[in-house]
Amino acid sequence: MLPLTLRLMGPVELIGPGNLRLTPRGMRARGALAVMGSATSMRILRARLQDLLFSTREPENANASLRQVLREIRISLGDARDALLSGPGWVGLDGGIIRLDMTARPGPDGQMPEFAADLDIPDPEFEDWLRDARMHAEQAVTPSALKPSLLPVLLTAEPVAGNTETGVIAAIILGEAAGRVCDLVPMVAMPDRADPGQSAIVLSAVANRVGQGVHLLVKLTHRPSSRLFWSHKFVLDADNLAAAMSDCTAQVCVGVMRVLEAVRTIDAALGVSFGDVFSFNHARLARAEQALAGMDDGVNASLTMALRAWVRTTQVFERLVPDPQGIIQEAQEFATRAREADPYSATALGVASVVEGYMKHGQVSFWLAQQAVQADAKNPLARYAYSRALTDLGRHEEAYREAQAGLAEALSVLNPATWQMRMGIALTRLGRYEEAEQRFDAVQQFAPENRPSLRFLAALRYHRRDEAGALSALQALRRVEPGFTLEAMRSDGYPVATLRQGGLLGVTRSGLI
């Protein structure tokens, strides 16, 4: 006889060959399976099982009810009814036929299920047994390993070109754009002639020379549906080709990222959301972490761990975790592993710099950011980390210029709130409060959940005697940061170093809320 499987983590399930469901419908029948399945040798005294399920009934009624429960189990087993055993004073399950599965499989929300999650039998004896069984299961259960998710695939097609020159230009642009995307999100890039074995995004181009310009039509389509998701025509000035190609590459990269976000909603194979990774929302950051945690640790290991470090650091900055010290230590570990996996990755170096900056290791943060920029000056995380490290060293004019240059890059549209925030902090350190306030207002337009920008807005508005504006910012902050008080904001442990340094914490003594 083919074996059956009794699953007890999550809902009680009895599964036969071909995934045939043999689970009895009755709650007490499923409870009896849970009791027998978790007992030593899957056998239990009949009197004990009767007492667990029917302790509030008279003995004769309880015995009759237990017989009915066992009959229901035997009927549900069908041809495998011999798997329910009985002997002098005991009942049980045949271990040669029924295999016990205590593997915990995370649900869609990432939470681990509890033992016999669907059981709610109103009997005090059973309730006590179930509580103890769940406590034991928490210690003894074997979590199932997360299956690595398939990384999204970007196929780059050979450009269709009018001549060799335009073909080379198009190939350079497509190749660099694909590389930039792979520096920012975990994915696999391969030539269009390869078989990805799954759905993919296809990057293609048609190029031609017209007068002094190179006309380039770039398209992004989804395979296997063949749907066109993005198309853009570029005209590159042949007299300033290097700059034109650089700008075109950045825009194509942004196009790929936009399509990745759009296609994810219809194709689960297309990975983590870049928007989630660089958000300030608790649920979105948790979703990004779950997606990254399930990814393959192969060729993208460095990037995956770097992004996990970034997510954790954001959670700490935004005060979204109960144990910031423990989480920032995790971020540091991920950042270290990311650099070990790829010592030359600008993304890994940049994220490591941000983590070290939070831990007040200013000089180390600066060296890492400097290396990141040297590795790839076009990498947005490298530029961001360098500006941040300059701020930590008190070099505010340089930090401002770096942030200004980073914000002017085409790739800044991928995470505008982060760059606006960086500009606002640099301007605040320079004492240019009116301009800084405008930047923090912009952060709120892109990311209303961003807490630091609301702290700055409250402080800067109160500083210029706009109490109504300060109150509005404080009320918004209280909505996104439960438990916020002005007293907490005034405390040494609250993350307002720039405001404290600038003497801008007058709002904490305002009594506005």
N, C-alpha and C positions, 0 to 999 in steps of 0.2 A: 504493500500500500504506500502511495506517495505521502510524504510527511505533511502535516498541518502546522501552521504557525499561530501561536497565541501571543499577541502583542499587548503588553500591559502599561507601557509608557504612553500617555495620552488616552484616548478612548480605548476601552477593552474591545479587541478585535480578534476573531478567530478566522483565519484565512486558509483556504484550501488550494489545491493545485490550480494553476491558471488564474490566480488571484480571486478565486471563488469565495464569496463572503458566506461564512457559516455561523456568524455571530447570532446568538438568540436575541430576540427583541426585548424580552422581559428584563427589567432592571435587576431583579434578584437573581435571575439566571446568569447574567453577566457578572454580578457580584460573586456568585458561587465559583465561576471560572477564575476570577481574580484571586479568590482565597485558595482554591486548589492549586492554581498555577504557581503561586508564590510560596506554597508550603514545601517543606523538606520532602524530596522525592515525589513532589506533586500529589501527596496523599494527606488526608486529614480525617480525624475522628468524625464520624457522622453526627454525634451529639454536639461536638464543637461547632460544626458548620450550621447545624440547626439553631444553636443558641445565638450565633452571630447574625443570622438572617431573620429569626423570628423569636427573639427573646421576650417580647411582650405578649406572646400568645400562649394559650394553654398548651401543655405538652402534646395532647392528641392532635389538636389543630395544627400545631407547629410541625409535627411529624408528617401529617398529610400534605401540608404546604411544601415541605422539603421534597417529598416524593414528586410533586407536580413540577417543581423547579428542575429536578434531575431529569424528569421525562422531557421537559422542554429542551434541555441541553442535548439529550439523546436524539430528539427529532431534528434539531438543527444540524447535528453532525451527519445526518443522512447515511450514506454508505459507510461512513467512518464511525458509526455509533459505538463500535467496540473500543474506541479510544477513551470512553468513559468507563472507568473500572469501579468495582465495589468488592468488598470482602467483609469478614466478620467485624462489624462495628466501624468500618471506614469506607470512604469513597475517595476517588482520585482520578487522575488522568494518566494515560499510558505515555511515558516518556519516550518510548520507541516510535510513537506515531506523532505526538505533538511536541514541537520544538518551541521553547519559551524564548521570546524576543523582548529583552529589556533595554533595547537601544533607544535613546532619546533623540528624536528628530526635530530640529528647530522648526517652528511654525512660520507663516509668512511674515510675522512681525519680529522674527528672530528670537522669540522667547522659547525656552525649553519647556516641554509639557510636563505635567505632574502625573504621578502614578494613578491609573484608573480615573482619569479626569472626568469621565462622564457619569460616574456613580454618585447617586444621592439617595441612599436608602435610609428612611427614617426609623432607624433602630439604634438605640444608644450603644449596644454592644458592637454593632458593625461600625458605627461612627468612631468609636475608640480604636477599633482594629485598623480602620482605614487611615486614621491620623498617624498611628505608629508605623504603618506600612509605608506611607508617603515619606516620613522622616528617614526611614531606612533606605528607601529607594534613592533619595537625594544623595546619599553617601555611596551607594553601591552601583548606581546606574553608569553605563558607559555611553557618553555622548557620541553620536555618530559624527564621523569626520565630514566637514563641509566639502561637498564636491566642488572642485574648482570650476568657476563659471567660464564659459567660452569667451575669450577676449574678442572684442569687435574687430572686424577685418576691414582694412582699407586697401582696395586694389587700384594700382596706378597703371593706366593704359598708356601705350606708346602714343605720343602726340601725332596727330595727322597734320603735316606741315607742307607748305608750298615749296620749301627748299631746306637745305641742310642747316643753314644759319638759324632760321626761325624754329626748326625742329629742336635744335640744341637749346635755344633759349627756353622754349616751352618745357622741355624735359628737366632743365635745371629748376625752373619755378615749381613744377609739380613735385619733383623729388624733395626739394627743400621744404615745401609746405607739408608734405607727408611726414618728414622728419620732425618738423616743429610740433605737429599734432601728437606724434608719439612721445615727445618730450613733456607733454602736458596731461595726456590721459592714457591709461593702459590700453593699448591696442596693438594689432599686428599689421604692418604694411608689407605688401608683396605685389609682384607684377600681375597684371590682369590675366596673363596666360596661365597663372597658377590656379589650381583648384583649391579654394579655401575650405571646402567641405561643409560650409554653412553659408548663411546669408551674409551679405557684405555691402559696403558702399564703394562705388566705382568712381574714381577721379579720372576725368579725360579732358583733352583739350584739342582745339583746332587752331593752328597758327598760320599767319600769312603776312608777307611784307607788303605794305601799301605806302608808297612814297617814303617819307622819313620815319614812319611809324611801324611798329609791329603790332598787328591786330591779333588778339588772343581771346578765344571763346573757351571758357572753362565750364564744365558741367559735372554735377554730382548726381548719380543715379543709384537706385537701390536694386540689388540683385537678391532674389530672382524676380521681383515684381516688375523690374524695368521702369519704375516710376521715376520721373525727373523731380528732384527735390531742390536743386539750386543751379542757376546758370547765370554767368556774368561775362560781359565783354569788356576786355581791357585794351587800351591803346597805349603802348609803351613808346616813349620818346626815344628814338635811336641816338639822339645827341646827349642824352642823360640816362643811358640804359641801366647803369648799376642801381641808381636810386629808384628808377621805375620798376625794376625787377624786384627789389627789396620790398617796396610797397605792395606790389602785386602778390608776392609770396605771402605776406602777412594777411592780406584780404582773402586769399584762397584758404589759408589756415583757419581764419574766422568762419569762412563758409563751411568748411568741413565740420567745425565744432557745432555750428548751428544745425547742420543736418543731423549730426549725431544726437543732439538733444531732441530734435523733432522725430527721428525715426525710432528712438528708444520706446516711444509710446506705442508703436505697432510691432516692434521686433525686440523681444527680450534678449536676443544675443548681442545687442549693441551696448552692453556695459554700463559703467557708472556715469552719473550725470555730473558734468563739470560744474554746472550751476549749483548742485547740491554741495560739492566739495568746497566751493567758495561762497557759500551762503552764511548767514548768521542765525539761522532758524534751527531750533533744537531738533525738530523732527527730520528736517532735511539733512542735517549733519549726521544724525544717527543712521539715516538711510544710506548716506554715502559710505559711512564706516562699514555697514553691513555688506554693501556691494563690493567694497575693496577687500574686505576680509575673506570673501569667497573666491577671490581671483587667483589664478595660477601664479605660483612663485617662480616661474621660469624666467624668460627673457625680460619681463617687465617687473621683476622683483624690486629693483631699486626705486622705480617710479611709484609702484603701489605702496611701498613702505613710506616713501617721502610724503605722499598724499595723506596717508593715515596719520603721520606725524602732524601735518598741517591741520587736519580736522581736529585732532586732540588739542592742539595749541589754540585754535579758535574757540573750542568749547571752554577752555580755561580763561581766555581773554574775555569771553562773553559771560563768564560766571554761570555756566550752564551745568556744571558738575559739582557734586557735593564734596569731592576730594580733589581739589585742584593740584595739590602737591603730588599726589599719586599719579594723576593723569599726565602732568607735565613730565614726570619721570618716564612714563610710557612713551610719550612723544619723543623724548631724548633717545630712548632705546631704538625706536623705529627709525629716527633720523640717522643714528649711528649705523644701523644695519643697512640702510639705504646707501650710505656712502661706501660701506664695505662691499656691497654688491656692485657698485659702479663709482669708483673714486673720482671720475672725471665728469659726472653728471652735474650740470649747472642747476638743475631742479633740486637734486638731493643736497647740494652744497648750500643753495639759497634757503631751503626749508630748515636745514640744520642751523644756519645763522639766525633765523627767526627764533628757533627754540632756545638757543644759547643766549640770545638777547633777553628773552623773558626771564631767564635764570640769572640775570645780572652779570653775565660773563661778556662784558662789552668788547674787550679786545679780541677774544676768541670769535665772537660774532662778526666783528669787522673782518678778520682774516678769512673766515669762511665765505663771507659775502664778496670779498675782493677776489677770491679764487673762482667763485661762481661767475662773476662778470668776465674774468679773464677766459674762462672756459667757453662762455657764450654770452656776449654782450647784448644779444637780442632776446634772451630769455627773460620773460616778464617777472618771474619769481626771483631771478638773480638781481635784476634792477631794483625790485622792491626791497629785497633784503639789504642791498647796499645802501639805499636811502635810509632805511631804518637804523642800520648800524652806525651811519654817520650821525644821526640824531642822538643815539646813545652816547657817542663820544663828544657831543657838544658842538659838532661841526654843522651848524644849522643852515648856513648859506649853501654849503655843498649838498646837504640833504634835500634842501628845497629844489635846487637845480636838478638833481637826480630824479626827484618825484615829478617835476615838471616835464622832464624829458620822457620819463616812463609813461606819463599820462598822454603825451602826444603820439605815442606809438599806436599803430592800428590794433595790436593785440590787447590794449588796455580795455577795449569794449567787452572783453570776456569777463572781467571782474571790476567794473567801474567803481563800485562802492569802496573797494579796498584802496584803489588809487586816490579817490577823492579824500578818503580818511587820512592817507599818508600826507597829502598836500595840506590838509587842515592842521595836522599836528605840527608840520614844519613851519607853517605860517604862525601858529600860536607861539612856538618857541622863539620866533623872530619878533614877536610883539605886534604882528599885523593882524589884530583881532577881527577887524571888520571883514577882511578877505577870508580869514579862517572860518568865520561864522557862515559865510556863503558856501564854503566847501562842505561844512557839516550839514548844512541844509540840503546840499546835493546828495550826500550820503543817504539821508532819509528818503529822498526821492527814489533812489535805487534799492534801498534795503531798510524798510521801516522797522525791522526787528533789531537793527544795530544799536546796541546799548551805549558804547563809548561816545558815539556822535551825540546822543541825547544828553550825556553828562556834560560834554563840551558846550552844547547849545544852552543848557540851563545856566552854566557858569558864565559864559560870555554875555548872554543877554542880561543877566543880573548885574554884571560888571558895568554895562552901559545903561543901567537903571531901567531896563525893560522888564518889570516884574511880571507883567501879564505873559510875556513871551517865555520867561523863565519858568513860570508856573505851568504853562502848557507843556514844556519839555519835561518837567519833573513828573507831571501826570502821565505822560506817554511812557516815561521810564518806569514808573511804578506798574504800568500795565504789562510791560514786557519783562520786568524784573520783579517778580513777587517778593514781598517783604522789604523792598527798598525803603530806606529812611535817610533823611539828611544826616542823622547822627552816624549811620554806617558809612556814608560817603565821606564824612570827616575823619574816620578812623584811619590809622596808619596802614592797615592791610587792604584798604580799598584801592583799586587800580586807577588812580588819578595823578600819576607822577608829574605829568606835564602841567596840569592845573595847579598842583601844589607848588611846583617850582616857580610858576609865574605869579603866585600870590592871588590866584583866581578862585579860591574856595569860599569867598564871602557868602555865596548862595547857601552854604551848609548852615549858616547861622541866621538865615532869613526868616525861618518859621513859616515859609510859604505852604508847606504841607506837613 
